[in-house]
Amino acid sequence: MAALPLHYVDLRAFCYATEDEPRVEAALRTYLPEEFPIEREVGEGHHGDRIVVLSARVENADHVRHVLGKVRELPDLDSVLDELDERVDENCSFFLKLDKQAAFRGEVRRGTGILLRAKVEAYPAKKPAAVENARSALAG
């Protein structure tokens, strides 16, 4: 199997006071391998409202491949590939926002609610190399 040009993938979703936490967790699980652990941190919003941050860091190569497989299901993956120069920063991190409502229904779409951040392997650790490695990872 080919080398995977990602160190890890972070997924994060906020569960606001008006949302059902198990549903937000189910949305996040759309992208994660079965039974993958999700961390939960309770915080407080600006007006004192409760906010729960659900997050997962995927580091195992097989699990990262699972997440990438889900991202490759995006109907507009070609436009994501076209935008890679804007989606990869100078620290070699790739960012993508995913639709939390669609994910709850088991669908994979870009939108808001779930943030994906992937640390792209690049030698030297420069943005152009990271963009090409991200392209390689996403194109499969």
C-alpha positions in Angstrom: 0.0 0.0 0.0 1.3 3.5 -0.9 2.7 5.8 1.8 0.1 8.1 3.3 1.2 11.8 3.1 -0.7 12.8 6.3 0.6 12.8 9.9 -3.0 13.0 11.3 -6.5 14.2 10.8 -8.5 16.2 13.4 -12.2 16.4 13.2 -14.2 18.8 15.5 -17.8 19.8 15.9 -19.5 22.2 18.3 -22.7 21.2 20.0 -24.7 24.2 21.0 -27.3 24.4 23.7 -30.1 24.2 21.1 -28.7 20.9 19.6 -28.9 17.3 20.6 -25.5 16.0 21.6 -26.0 12.4 20.4 -27.0 13.7 17.0 -23.9 15.9 16.7 -21.8 12.9 17.7 -23.6 10.8 15.1 -22.7 13.5 12.5 -19.1 13.4 13.5 -19.1 9.6 13.4 -20.0 9.7 9.7 -16.4 10.5 9.0 -14.8 8.2 11.6 -14.0 4.5 11.7 -16.5 2.4 13.7 -16.2 2.7 17.5 -13.5 5.5 17.2 -13.2 7.4 20.5 -14.5 11.0 20.6 -13.3 13.5 23.1 -15.9 15.7 24.8 -15.1 19.1 26.4 -17.8 21.3 27.9 -17.4 25.0 27.7 -19.4 28.1 28.0 -20.5 30.6 25.3 -20.3 34.4 25.4 -23.8 34.6 27.0 -23.3 31.8 29.4 -24.8 29.1 27.2 -23.4 25.6 27.2 -21.2 24.5 24.3 -19.8 21.0 24.0 -16.8 20.5 21.7 -16.7 17.0 20.2 -13.3 16.1 18.7 -11.3 13.2 17.4 -7.7 12.9 16.3 -7.1 10.1 13.8 -3.4 9.1 13.6 -3.4 5.4 12.6 -2.8 5.1 8.9 -5.8 2.7 8.3 -8.0 5.1 10.2 -6.7 8.1 8.3 -7.4 6.2 5.1 -11.0 5.7 6.3 -11.5 9.4 6.8 -9.9 10.2 3.5 -12.2 7.7 1.8 -15.2 9.5 3.2 -13.8 12.9 2.1 -13.3 11.5 -1.4 -17.1 10.9 -1.5 -17.6 14.7 -1.7 -19.7 15.4 -4.8 -17.6 18.5 -5.5 -14.2 17.0 -4.7 -12.8 18.4 -8.0 -13.4 22.0 -6.7 -11.7 21.1 -3.4 -8.7 19.9 -5.4 -8.8 23.2 -7.4 -8.8 25.2 -4.1 -5.9 23.4 -2.4 -3.6 26.4 -2.6 -6.2 28.3 -0.4 -6.9 25.2 1.8 -3.3 24.4 2.8 -1.6 26.9 5.1 2.1 27.8 5.6 2.2 25.2 8.5 1.3 22.4 6.0 -2.2 22.0 7.4 -5.2 21.3 5.2 -8.6 22.6 6.2 -12.1 21.7 5.1 -15.5 22.5 6.5 -18.1 19.8 6.3 -21.9 20.0 6.6 -23.0 18.8 10.0 -26.7 18.4 9.1 -25.9 16.3 6.0 -23.4 14.2 8.0 -26.2 13.4 10.5 -28.1 12.0 7.6 -25.0 10.0 6.5 -24.3 12.2 3.6 -20.9 13.7 2.8 -21.0 17.4 1.8 -19.1 20.6 2.3 -20.8 23.1 4.5 -20.5 24.2 8.1 -20.5 22.5 11.5 -17.6 20.1 11.2 -14.1 21.2 10.8 -11.5 18.9 9.3 -7.8 19.7 9.7 -5.1 17.4 8.4 -1.4 17.8 9.0 0.2 17.2 5.6 3.6 15.5 5.4 6.0 17.6 3.3 9.8 17.5 2.9 10.9 20.2 3.0 8.0 21.5 5.1 6.9 24.1 2.7 3.4 25.0 1.4 4.0 24.0 -2.3 5.1 20.5 -1.3 2.2 20.2 1.2 -0.3 21.2 -1.5 1.0 18.5 -3.9 0.9 15.9 -1.1 -2.6 16.9 -0.1 -3.6 16.6 -3.8 -2.1 13.1 -3.8 -3.9 12.1 -0.7 -7.3 13.4 -1.8 -7.1 12.2 -5.4 -6.5 8.7 -4.1 
